[in-house]
Amino acid sequence: MAGRLKSFMDSEAASAVPLLGAAVLALVLANSPLDGAIKTLLGEKLTLSYGQIGLSKPLLLWINDGLMAVFFLLVGLEIKREVVEGELSRPSQVALPIAGAIGGMAVPALVYAAINWGDPVALHGWAIPAATDIAFSLGVLAALGSRVPLALKVFLTTLAIVDDLGAIVVIAVFYTSQLSTEALAIAALCIAVLAILNASGVRRIGPYAVVGAALWVSVLQSGVHATLAGVALAMFIPLRVSGMADDKRPAIHLEHALKPWSAWLIMPVFAFANAGLSLADLSLGSLFEPVPLGILAGLFVGKQVGIVLGAGLLIWSGMAAMPAGGSWRTLYGVAILGGIGFTMSLFIGTLAFQDPRYEAQVRLGVLAGSLLSAVVGYLVLRLGRRS
C-alpha cells in the first residue's frame, strides 16, 4: 500500500514539469507576434465523421471536451482504486483529508461569491477557486523533500483526490446546459451495456473502449459535459479480478497506460491551449476587478482557511490526530499549497463563462492565485522546518 502511494505521488509530482513548461510557453507565445497564429490554430475547425454521423468542433473544444475526457477517465480510475482498496477505503485515515477538502471547497466558493455578489453573470464562476491541482501541489512538495513529513504528503494527496471527486459532482450538477432527452437515453443505454460487460466478466479493455467512445459522443450531445463520460466509463472497468496479478487487472493496467499520456501530452496540451494570457491590455488594477480578485482571494485565502478549519476542527475535537511528524505550521503550509488550482480551475473557468470577455480575467486570477499559493506555501514549509 505504502509503495503504491509513494509511486503515485512521485508520478504526479513529476507530471508538474511538462505542465509548467507548457504553461510558461503559452504565456510567452501569448505575448509574442505568434499570439494571433496560436489563436487561429485553436479556432480551426476539425471534423470527424463516419458515414452520416459527424462532429465538427474548433481545436480548442476538441482539447477541452475530448482530451480532457481521457484525463477524467484517469481521474475516475484513481478515485475508484482509492475508494475500493486505497486510502479512501479506510475511515480512520480518510476523515481528516475529507474534512479539509470540504472546507477547502466551501470557503473559496464563499469568498468568490462575496466579492462577486452583485453580478449574477460573474457568480457563475463561484467554483473556479474551489479546485486543487494535484500535479503542481505535489510537485512543490517533492521540491521540499524530507522537510515535509510523509504523512502530510499523504494528507494532501488524499485531499486532492477528494477535491477531484467534488469537482466532478460540481461539473455534473452546476455546469450542465439544456438537456437532450434523446442523447441522454443513448448515454443511459451505453452505461447499461458497460454494466453488462462488467457483470459478464469481460476483462479486455477493447469492448469498454468502444462503448465508452459511443458514451462520450452521446454525453457530448446531451448537454452534460462530455468529460463526465470518462468518469462513468472508469466506474465499470473491472478492478478486482481474482487470480490476476495487480498490474494486469484491467483498471490498474489502463491507469498505468494512461498516466504517461496524461502527464506528457494531455495536460500540457490543455495548459498550452488555456493558460495563454496577453499582458498587453492588463495592469495591476486588472487583478482587482471582481472576477480575478474573487479567484485570487478564493485560491490563496479561501483555500488555506477552509482546509485548516476543516481539518483543524477534527484535530481540536480529538476526532482525528495531527498527521505523524506534522505540526500546525506544516499543516498550514500544506493548506496554502491547496490553493494551487491551475488545471482544474482553468477547466471549470471554461465551463463557467461562455463570454470571451471573461477569458483573460479567469486566466489572470487562476495564474496569480496559484503562483502566490505555490510561492508562499513553499516558503512557509521550507523556512518553518529550519526554525
C-alpha positions as semicolon CSV with decimal commas, in nm:
position;residue;x (nm);y (nm);z (nm)
1;M;0,000;0,000;0,000
2;A;0,272;0,249;0,102
3;G;0,482;0,165;-0,205
4;R;0,188;0,217;-0,441
5;L;0,101;0,550;-0,280
6;K;0,463;0,668;-0,298
7;S;0,474;0,572;-0,667
8;F;0,152;0,765;-0,726
9;M;0,281;1,075;-0,551
10;D;0,612;1,060;-0,736
11;S;0,442;1,029;-1,075
12;E;0,201;1,314;-1,003
13;A;0,488;1,531;-0,884
14;A;0,690;1,452;-1,198
15;S;0,394;1,546;-1,419
16;A;0,421;1,904;-1,293
17;V;0,736;1,955;-1,505
18;P;0,581;1,930;-1,856
19;L;0,268;2,104;-1,725
20;L;0,472;2,400;-1,604
21;G;0,671;2,407;-1,927
22;A;0,353;2,418;-2,137
23;A;0,204;2,695;-1,922
24;V;0,519;2,908;-1,947
25;L;0,536;2,852;-2,324
26;A;0,170;2,955;-2,357
27;L;0,237;3,277;-2,165
28;V;0,547;3,357;-2,371
29;L;0,372;3,299;-2,706
30;A;0,063;3,494;-2,594
31;N;0,290;3,796;-2,556
32;S;0,473;3,748;-2,884
33;P;0,391;3,812;-3,252
34;L;0,277;3,448;-3,272
35;D;-0,027;3,512;-3,048
36;G;-0,261;3,562;-3,344
37;A;-0,142;3,246;-3,516
38;I;-0,194;3,040;-3,199
39;K;-0,550;3,171;-3,158
40;T;-0,623;3,097;-3,523
41;L;-0,493;2,743;-3,482
42;L;-0,703;2,681;-3,171
43;G;-1,009;2,817;-3,351
44;E;-0,959;2,598;-3,655
45;K;-1,250;2,356;-3,701
46;L;-1,175;1,985;-3,717
47;T;-1,434;1,732;-3,833
48;L;-1,454;1,363;-3,755
49;S;-1,717;1,168;-3,947
50;Y;-1,832;0,814;-4,007
51;G;-2,099;0,776;-4,272
52;Q;-2,379;1,021;-4,192
53;I;-2,250;1,081;-3,840
54;G;-2,003;1,361;-3,785
55;L;-1,867;1,601;-3,525
56;S;-1,722;1,938;-3,614
57;K;-1,558;2,149;-3,341
58;P;-1,279;2,405;-3,305
59;L;-0,948;2,252;-3,199
60;L;-0,978;2,417;-2,856
61;L;-1,304;2,231;-2,787
62;W;-1,158;1,901;-2,907
63;I;-0,892;1,956;-2,642
64;N;-1,130;2,064;-2,365
65;D;-1,406;1,813;-2,443
66;G;-1,206;1,526;-2,593
67;L;-0,859;1,509;-2,440
68;M;-0,996;1,614;-2,102
69;A;-1,243;1,324;-2,113
70;V;-0,940;1,093;-2,120
71;F;-0,792;1,284;-1,826
72;F;-1,118;1,242;-1,633
73;L;-1,114;0,870;-1,719
74;L;-0,777;0,854;-1,543
75;V;-0,912;1,059;-1,250
76;G;-1,208;0,821;-1,226
77;L;-0,980;0,517;-1,224
78;E;-0,764;0,669;-0,949
79;I;-1,066;0,758;-0,736
80;K;-1,216;0,412;-0,784
81;R;-0,892;0,243;-0,678
82;E;-0,853;0,464;-0,372
83;V;-1,216;0,407;-0,266
84;V;-1,205;0,030;-0,315
85;E;-0,862;-0,055;-0,176
86;G;-0,664;0,261;-0,107
87;E;-0,655;0,547;0,140
88;L;-1,022;0,634;0,085
89;S;-1,127;0,281;0,188
90;R;-1,012;0,330;0,549
91;P;-1,238;0,559;0,755
92;S;-0,971;0,608;1,019
93;Q;-0,731;0,751;0,760
94;V;-0,968;0,946;0,540
95;A;-1,171;1,161;0,784
96;L;-0,906;1,435;0,816
97;P;-0,840;1,496;0,442
98;I;-1,213;1,471;0,364
99;A;-1,285;1,741;0,623
100;G;-1,001;1,950;0,479
101;A;-1,129;1,901;0,125
102;I;-1,485;2,002;0,217
103;G;-1,363;2,318;0,391
104;G;-1,120;2,379;0,106
105;M;-1,404;2,377;-0,146
106;A;-1,671;2,561;0,053
107;V;-1,472;2,859;0,185
108;P;-1,312;2,960;-0,151
109;A;-1,655;2,944;-0,315
110;L;-1,796;3,169;-0,042
111;V;-1,505;3,413;-0,074
112;Y;-1,555;3,436;-0,451
113;A;-1,933;3,476;-0,412
114;A;-1,892;3,753;-0,153
115;I;-1,670;3,954;-0,390
116;N;-1,896;3,899;-0,694
117;W;-2,235;3,902;-0,522
118;G;-2,372;4,197;-0,717
119;D;-2,308;4,042;-1,060
120;P;-2,522;3,735;-1,146
121;V;-2,307;3,653;-1,450
122;A;-1,980;3,671;-1,257
123;L;-2,133;3,450;-0,986
124;H;-2,127;3,160;-1,233
125;G;-1,755;3,132;-1,158
126;W;-1,801;3,050;-0,789
127;A;-1,648;2,702;-0,826
128;I;-1,329;2,816;-1,003
129;P;-1,122;2,867;-0,684
130;A;-1,260;2,551;-0,521
131;A;-1,019;2,322;-0,712
132;T;-0,671;2,194;-0,625
133;D;-0,417;2,093;-0,891
134;I;-0,270;1,767;-0,764
135;A;0,027;1,770;-1,002
136;F;0,155;2,117;-0,912
137;S;0,083;2,088;-0,539
138;L;0,268;1,757;-0,513
139;G;0,541;1,896;-0,736
140;V;0,608;2,170;-0,479
141;L;0,608;1,910;-0,200
142;A;0,856;1,700;-0,397
143;A;1,087;2,003;-0,422
144;L;1,076;2,031;-0,042
145;G;1,190;1,671;0,004
146;S;1,213;1,550;0,364
147;R;1,116;1,892;0,503
148;V;0,753;1,776;0,478
149;P;0,662;1,455;0,666
150;L;0,529;1,168;0,453
151;A;0,200;1,172;0,646
152;L;0,134;1,530;0,534
153;K;0,212;1,437;0,173
154;V;-0,043;1,157;0,204
155;F;-0,286;1,409;0,356
156;L;-0,253;1,647;0,060
157;T;-0,269;1,363;-0,195
158;T;-0,589;1,225;-0,043
159;L;-0,735;1,574;-0,007
160;A;-0,668;1,646;-0,375
161;I;-0,834;1,318;-0,480
162;V;-1,144;1,404;-0,275
163;D;-1,126;1,752;-0,427
164;D;-1,131;1,598;-0,777
165;L;-1,437;1,395;-0,681
166;G;-1,604;1,714;-0,559
167;A;-1,516;1,889;-0,885
168;I;-1,679;1,607;-1,081
169;V;-2,000;1,649;-0,881
170;V;-1,993;2,027;-0,924
171;I;-1,948;1,997;-1,302
172;A;-2,231;1,744;-1,328
173;V;-2,477;1,942;-1,115
174;F;-2,398;2,309;-1,179
175;Y;-2,234;2,327;-1,523
176;T;-2,483;2,133;-1,730
177;S;-2,665;2,314;-2,012
178;Q;-3,006;2,236;-2,160
179;L;-3,051;1,862;-2,181
180;S;-3,133;1,647;-2,482
181;T;-3,362;1,362;-2,381
182;E;-3,268;1,152;-2,685
183;A;-2,893;1,186;-2,626
184;L;-2,935;1,110;-2,255
185;A;-3,133;0,797;-2,344
186;I;-2,848;0,678;-2,567
187;A;-2,599;0,757;-2,290
188;A;-2,808;0,555;-2,044
189;L;-2,810;0,265;-2,290
190;C;-2,431;0,284;-2,318
191;I;-2,398;0,277;-1,940
192;A;-2,628;-0,026;-1,926
193;V;-2,405;-0,202;-2,180
194;L;-2,097;-0,117;-1,972
195;A;-2,267;-0,262;-1,664
196;I;-2,349;-0,581;-1,856
197;L;-1,988;-0,612;-1,976
198;N;-1,866;-0,577;-1,617
199;A;-2,121;-0,822;-1,476
200;S;-2,046;-1,074;-1,752
201;G;-1,681;-1,086;-1,655
202;V;-1,541;-0,915;-1,965
203;R;-1,182;-0,828;-1,884
204;R;-1,048;-0,695;-2,215
205;I;-1,029;-0,317;-2,244
206;G;-1,136;-0,308;-2,611
207;P;-1,514;-0,358;-2,564
208;Y;-1,520;-0,097;-2,287
209;A;-1,331;0,149;-2,510
210;V;-1,578;0,106;-2,798
211;V;-1,883;0,156;-2,576
212;G;-1,702;0,439;-2,396
213;A;-1,649;0,623;-2,726
214;A;-2,023;0,596;-2,801
215;L;-2,095;0,716;-2,447
216;W;-1,869;1,018;-2,497
217;V;-2,047;1,121;-2,819
218;S;-2,392;1,083;-2,663
219;V;-2,293;1,276;-2,349
220;L;-2,136;1,545;-2,568
221;Q;-2,469;1,589;-2,747
222;S;-2,678;1,565;-2,430
223;G;-2,591;1,895;-2,263
224;V;-2,397;1,724;-1,982
225;H;-2,026;1,800;-2,009
226;A;-1,853;1,534;-2,216
227;T;-1,568;1,482;-1,968
228;L;-1,811;1,309;-1,731
229;A;-1,829;1,022;-1,981
230;G;-1,470;0,942;-1,884
231;V;-1,564;0,919;-1,516
232;A;-1,867;0,699;-1,593
233;L;-1,654;0,465;-1,805
234;A;-1,396;0,432;-1,525
235;M;-1,661;0,309;-1,282
236;F;-1,729;-0,003;-1,493
237;I;-1,377;-0,111;-1,587
238;P;-1,301;-0,412;-1,363
239;L;-1,067;-0,351;-1,072
240;R;-1,083;-0,664;-0,860
241;V;-1,012;-0,978;-1,064
242;S;-0,935;-1,298;-0,876
243;G;-0,626;-1,486;-0,984
244;M;-0,485;-1,191;-1,178
245;A;-0,166;-1,004;-1,088
246;D;-0,218;-0,647;-0,965
247;D;-0,059;-0,481;-1,266
248;K;-0,262;-0,699;-1,505
249;R;-0,601;-0,609;-1,362
250;P;-0,790;-0,407;-1,629
251;A;-0,842;-0,089;-1,426
252;I;-0,484;-0,087;-1,292
253;H;-0,338;-0,172;-1,632
254;L;-0,533;0,106;-1,802
255;E;-0,443;0,354;-1,528
256;H;-0,074;0,281;-1,572
257;A;-0,106;0,304;-1,950
258;L;-0,284;0,641;-1,938
259;K;-0,059;0,812;-1,682
260;P;0,231;0,892;-1,920
261;W;-0,011;1,017;-2,187
262;S;-0,187;1,235;-1,933
263;A;0,135;1,372;-1,784
264;W;0,329;1,431;-2,105
265;L;0,059;1,508;-2,361
266;I;-0,298;1,567;-2,240
267;M;-0,233;1,805;-1,950
268;P;0,048;2,002;-2,120
269;V;-0,169;2,043;-2,433
270;F;-0,461;2,161;-2,217
271;A;-0,234;2,404;-2,031
272;F;-0,089;2,536;-2,356
273;A;-0,436;2,590;-2,503
274;N;-0,588;2,752;-2,194
275;A;-0,314;2,930;-1,999
276;G;-0,205;3,186;-2,258
277;L;-0,258;3,537;-2,119
278;S;-0,164;3,851;-2,308
279;L;-0,032;4,117;-2,074
280;A;-0,067;4,397;-2,329
281;D;-0,401;4,528;-2,203
282;L;-0,352;4,435;-1,837
283;S;-0,233;4,643;-1,545
284;L;-0,203;4,590;-1,172
285;G;-0,557;4,723;-1,143
286;S;-0,683;4,439;-1,364
287;L;-0,611;4,198;-1,080
288;F;-0,854;4,388;-0,856
289;E;-1,153;4,351;-1,086
290;P;-1,421;4,134;-0,919
291;V;-1,371;3,810;-1,114
292;P;-0,989;3,782;-1,096
293;L;-0,989;3,916;-0,740
294;G;-1,252;3,661;-0,637
295;I;-1,047;3,379;-0,788
296;L;-0,720;3,505;-0,638
297;A;-0,871;3,554;-0,292
298;G;-1,057;3,224;-0,311
299;L;-0,743;3,027;-0,402
300;F;-0,494;3,200;-0,175
301;V;-0,709;3,296;0,125
302;G;-1,016;3,074;0,099
303;K;-0,827;2,750;0,039
304;Q;-0,588;2,781;0,330
305;V;-0,862;2,896;0,569
306;G;-1,103;2,624;0,458
307;I;-0,852;2,340;0,476
308;V;-0,714;2,444;0,815
309;L;-1,064;2,495;0,957
310;G;-1,198;2,168;0,817
311;A;-0,905;1,955;0,932
312;G;-0,836;2,165;1,244
313;L;-1,184;2,118;1,386
314;L;-1,137;1,741;1,380
315;I;-0,795;1,768;1,544
316;W;-0,914;2,014;1,809
317;S;-1,214;1,796;1,890
318;G;-0,999;1,485;1,924
319;M;-1,184;1,307;1,640
320;A;-0,861;1,287;1,438
321;A;-0,492;1,320;1,509
322;M;-0,236;1,551;1,356
323;P;-0,058;1,362;1,071
324;A;0,253;1,188;1,206
325;G;0,552;1,420;1,219
326;G;0,337;1,721;1,137
327;S;0,269;2,042;1,328
328;W;0,020;2,324;1,297
329;R;0,276;2,518;1,094
330;T;0,342;2,239;0,845
331;L;-0,030;2,165;0,819
332;Y;-0,083;2,534;0,743
333;G;0,190;2,530;0,479
334;V;0,032;2,229;0,309
335;A;-0,308;2,403;0,325
336;I;-0,160;2,700;0,139
337;L;-0,040;2,464;-0,136
338;G;-0,401;2,350;-0,169
339;G;-0,460;2,691;-0,329
340;I;-0,269;2,587;-0,641
341;G;-0,577;2,549;-0,858
342;F;-0,432;2,579;-1,209
343;T;-0,557;2,290;-1,428
344;M;-0,895;2,220;-1,267
345;S;-0,959;2,589;-1,200
346;L;-0,887;2,680;-1,563
347;F;-1,108;2,393;-1,676
348;I;-1,402;2,498;-1,458
349;G;-1,347;2,853;-1,582
350;T;-1,405;2,736;-1,941
351;L;-1,740;2,592;-1,828
352;A;-1,847;2,885;-1,613
353;F;-1,815;3,161;-1,874
354;Q;-1,911;3,136;-2,240
355;D;-1,846;3,508;-2,293
356;P;-1,487;3,552;-2,418
357;R;-1,464;3,880;-2,223
358;Y;-1,412;3,676;-1,908
359;E;-1,140;3,453;-2,053
360;A;-0,846;3,678;-1,965
361;Q;-0,994;3,758;-1,622
362;V;-1,023;3,390;-1,533
363;R;-0,670;3,314;-1,651
364;L;-0,529;3,613;-1,463
365;G;-0,700;3,515;-1,137
366;V;-0,608;3,147;-1,163
367;L;-0,243;3,211;-1,254
368;A;-0,197;3,478;-0,985
369;G;-0,372;3,279;-0,712
370;S;-0,192;2,956;-0,797
371;L;0,151;3,121;-0,821
372;L;0,103;3,306;-0,492
373;S;-0,010;2,988;-0,317
374;A;0,287;2,792;-0,455
375;V;0,548;3,052;-0,354
376;V;0,409;3,130;-0,007
377;G;0,335;2,765;0,071
378;Y;0,688;2,667;-0,031
379;L;0,843;2,941;0,185
380;V;0,629;2,858;0,490
381;L;0,727;2,492;0,472
382;R;1,093;2,548;0,389
383;L;1,164;2,822;0,643
384;G;0,940;2,673;0,908
385;R;1,134;2,349;0,908
386;R;1,456;2,532;0,986
387;S;1,319;2,735;1,276
